[in-house]
Amino acid sequence: MYDIIIVGGGHAGSEAALATARMNKNTLLITGDINYIASMPCNPSIGGPAKGIVVREIDALGGEMGINADETQIQMRLLNHSKGPAVRALRSQSDKKLYPERMKNIILSQKNLTVVEAYVKSLVVDNNRIHGVQTQDGKIYASKAVILTTGTFLNSKVMIGSNKTSQGPENQKPSLGLSPQLERLGFTLSRLKTGTPPRVKRETVDFGKTQIQPGDSVHRYFSYYNKNNYDIDAQHPCYLTYTTEETHRIINNNLDKSSMYSGVVEGVGPRYCPSIEDKLVRFNDKPRHQIFLEPESQFTEDIYIQGFSTSMPHEVQEAMVASIPGLEQAQITKYAYAIEYDAIDARMLWPTLESKIVESLYFAGQINGTSGYEEAAGQGLLAGINAALKTDKKQPLILHRDEAYIGVLIDDLVTKGTIDPYRLLTSRAEHRLLLRDDNADTRLMEKGHAIGLISKERYRKYTDFHKQMHDLKMRFKNIELSPTPKVTDVLKTLNSTSLKDRVTFYDLIRRPEIKAIYAKHFDSTLDFPNEIFERVEIDIKYEGYINKARKHAEKLRQQEKITIPEDLNYEDVPNLANEAREKLKLIKPLTLGQANRISGVNPSDVSILSIYLKSNKNQNRVIR
Ligand SMILES: Cc1cc2nc3c(=O)[nH]c(=O)nc-3n(C[C@H](O)[C@H](O)[C@H](O)COP(=O)(O)OP(=O)(O)OC[C@H]3O[C@@H](n4cnc5c(N)ncnc54)[C@H](O)[C@@H]3O)c2cc1C
């Protein structure tokens, strides 16, 4: 008997399995192919806008993705560096061979974690409670909880042109048997779709016709306090090119051959990661589209054509590729394809990702309707943590929308659901100034430490780091500057204007042209790591905006404190609009704040509910 079984060793399953095993749960990971653990069937990169911040949040909570990305990257870049801190995000070009390899080794050497290579065909459920799983070879594995993370495999079909084959990604077997059982249990399934571009042979690309995109010239890390001092000069560049009029002519002339536009595809594709066909149809006024040529691995010849996913027949793909500057002679090493698969309606889950229908059955990753390695990993980590906490009868870990992008992601899924593959964007986070790339440790590391996923050693580094930040702020407050000729001269060299009155350096930083590191001009004894200066600079420069954002978040938090009994009978709440009553009965919001975010529940319904709750205050409250 295991404490927890995880089905699927993808990005969600890896984080879930490591979290439960590291929280001392006797864990079993059952996955279809051990050599496919944490595989990257799509873009060989981790991070980017919003996603990069999720990776840092995973790291701050004690997950593995951040460290794994740092240890297996072939290029690191901080995107939007020149813009405000709320939109900066790290992105690594990952080595597609090394990333899954390292994650597999971490998993295979993890204490409390057993790995079995098999396909799960059904769940063992009795009296609306999970008791384990059965694999295709008939074996039954018993457990107190199960986490399903089957990704893009559930009843999956691969499509190229008019061909449609029952197959998983990367020539893997599809996952059959679970979908019909989930429907019998009462889960609503939807059909989603995603796609991947062709790969070409590196030596057949004329990079001279493209724009080089090198890595950053300073060290960048996802993981807090883990520095491996990688060789900056050894980073592999990416390259920028564009589609041409000829590319658009070929695609438009063959649109009826694409699986997408010939009716072969049933699944709904990602709005924010469309195929090239979709881009031409939806943005037909655009003369060209950006294409990034990304190295997949230092050990293979493959170049990934980012932004060019398609489901056209092979011969059309060849013509499309040859029409792109730099790829005229390129040899395709892997053809593009689209894949459709089943996903559940995540509104049938609690914010812990436990299902409302079958107790102790959790869902995480692409099966919940998301798209992306990072979104999957964030869910896997929280599902793992909550399954472990539940087996210990401890309070769940629910991250609020003003605490983490992972909190925004999960709340959107379980409160609003999704009709197309959900991808995290900064625009989805109303508190994005609080949810920055730099401060995920401040927001989450205490929580990671409290649940036992952050080691003493890392926690000590965290407290040291923040003590240094505090000390530097105090030092800045003690550097008093007067409008003397000496100070004026220094400010001139820093392209800043002279002082009118006496100020502290803490105040001076608020000037846009003044960097924290400039304090050394006024106090040469300052000896702190660069990262401390950078973090303190953000805190001080944006202090006003951050405090305002925090006040706003606190106001919205008030509604999160008004809890709603899970078993409230909405038929008893008078004057609710029909649509609102229907949605409230389906989603069973745990707080008034969550009720307020349900589409179709209007402010008038929320006030009716609020009054009803006040007048029925003595109803007891169940914590899942
Ligand atoms: C072709 C393709 C293109 C993609 N394009 C994009 C994109 O453009 N942008 C983007 O953000 N994301 C894209 N993705 C999605 C990205 O790969 C996923 O978001 C991510 O891998 C999801 O992680 P996951 O852990 O949920 O599932 P997966 O990574 O799919 O892992 C699922 C795991 O479960 C195992 N498994 C499945 N069923 C069973 C079973 N019954 N029993 C045992 N083990 C099982 C599998 O072997 C696998 O290891 C694409 C994926 C594919 C396949």
The ligand as a MOL file (V3000), in Angstrom:
LIG
                    3D

  0  0  0     0  0            999 V3000
M  V30 BEGIN CTAB
M  V30 COUNTS 53 58 0 0 0
M  V30 BEGIN ATOM
M  V30 1 C 3.3240 17.9690 -30.0010 0
M  V30 2 C 3.3030 18.8380 -28.8180 0
M  V30 3 C 3.3900 20.1930 -28.9850 0
M  V30 4 C 3.3310 21.0400 -27.8920 0
M  V30 5 N 3.3940 22.3570 -28.1020 0
M  V30 6 C 3.3920 23.1880 -27.0390 0
M  V30 7 C 3.5130 24.5780 -27.2300 0
M  V30 8 O 3.6250 25.0130 -28.3460 0
M  V30 9 N 3.5390 25.3940 -26.1540 0
M  V30 10 C 3.4260 24.8750 -24.9030 0
M  V30 11 O 3.4230 25.6510 -23.9750 0
M  V30 12 N 3.3000 23.5610 -24.6870 0
M  V30 13 C 3.2790 22.7250 -25.7490 0
M  V30 14 N 3.1620 21.4050 -25.5600 0
M  V30 15 C 2.7670 20.9900 -24.2810 0
M  V30 16 C 3.7970 20.5960 -23.3390 0
M  V30 17 O 4.5120 19.5850 -23.8130 0
M  V30 18 C 3.0240 20.1900 -22.1660 0
M  V30 19 O 2.4230 21.3350 -21.6850 0
M  V30 20 C 3.7320 19.5710 -21.0250 0
M  V30 21 O 4.5610 18.5740 -21.4500 0
M  V30 22 C 2.6640 19.0520 -20.1000 0
M  V30 23 O 3.2310 18.4040 -19.0540 0
M  V30 24 P 2.4340 17.2300 -18.3240 0
M  V30 25 O 3.2780 16.7960 -17.2140 0
M  V30 26 O 1.0490 17.6440 -18.0350 0
M  V30 27 O 2.3070 16.0750 -19.4170 0
M  V30 28 P 3.3660 15.3740 -20.3490 0
M  V30 29 O 4.6170 16.1020 -20.3910 0
M  V30 30 O 2.6410 15.1300 -21.6070 0
M  V30 31 O 3.6650 13.9860 -19.5900 0
M  V30 32 C 2.6840 13.0160 -19.4160 0
M  V30 33 C 3.3870 11.7620 -18.8990 0
M  V30 34 O 2.3990 10.8180 -18.5290 0
M  V30 35 C 2.7400 9.5300 -19.0160 0
M  V30 36 N 1.4630 8.8360 -19.1740 0
M  V30 37 C 0.4150 9.2610 -19.9060 0
M  V30 38 N -0.6190 8.4110 -19.7640 0
M  V30 39 C -0.1990 7.4370 -18.9030 0
M  V30 40 C -0.8070 6.2710 -18.3430 0
M  V30 41 N -2.0590 5.9350 -18.6150 0
M  V30 42 N -0.0700 5.5060 -17.5080 0
M  V30 43 C 1.2160 5.8290 -17.2060 0
M  V30 44 N 1.8550 6.9260 -17.6980 0
M  V30 45 C 1.1520 7.7100 -18.5310 0
M  V30 46 C 3.5150 9.7910 -20.2910 0
M  V30 47 O 4.3760 8.7270 -20.6000 0
M  V30 48 C 4.2920 11.0780 -19.9220 0
M  V30 49 O 5.4950 10.7700 -19.2890 0
M  V30 50 C 3.2000 20.5240 -26.6190 0
M  V30 51 C 3.1220 19.1440 -26.4280 0
M  V30 52 C 3.1700 18.3210 -27.5210 0
M  V30 53 C 3.0490 16.8620 -27.3270 0
M  V30 END ATOM
M  V30 BEGIN BOND
M  V30 1 1 1 2
M  V30 2 1 2 3
M  V30 3 2 2 52
M  V30 4 2 3 4
M  V30 5 1 4 5
M  V30 6 1 4 50
M  V30 7 2 5 6
M  V30 8 1 6 7
M  V30 9 1 6 13
M  V30 10 2 7 8
M  V30 11 1 7 9
M  V30 12 1 9 10
M  V30 13 2 10 11
M  V30 14 1 10 12
M  V30 15 2 12 13
M  V30 16 1 13 14
M  V30 17 1 14 15
M  V30 18 1 14 50
M  V30 19 1 15 16
M  V30 20 1 16 17
M  V30 21 1 16 18
M  V30 22 1 18 19
M  V30 23 1 18 20
M  V30 24 1 20 21
M  V30 25 1 20 22
M  V30 26 1 22 23
M  V30 27 1 23 24
M  V30 28 2 24 25
M  V30 29 1 24 26
M  V30 30 1 24 27
M  V30 31 1 27 28
M  V30 32 2 28 29
M  V30 33 1 28 30
M  V30 34 1 28 31
M  V30 35 1 31 32
M  V30 36 1 32 33
M  V30 37 1 33 34
M  V30 38 1 33 48
M  V30 39 1 34 35
M  V30 40 1 35 36
M  V30 41 1 35 46
M  V30 42 1 36 37
M  V30 43 1 36 45
M  V30 44 2 37 38
M  V30 45 1 38 39
M  V30 46 1 39 40
M  V30 47 2 39 45
M  V30 48 1 40 41
M  V30 49 2 40 42
M  V30 50 1 42 43
M  V30 51 2 43 44
M  V30 52 1 44 45
M  V30 53 1 46 47
M  V30 54 1 46 48
M  V30 55 1 48 49
M  V30 56 2 50 51
M  V30 57 1 51 52
M  V30 58 1 52 53
M  V30 END BOND
M  V30 END CTAB
M  END
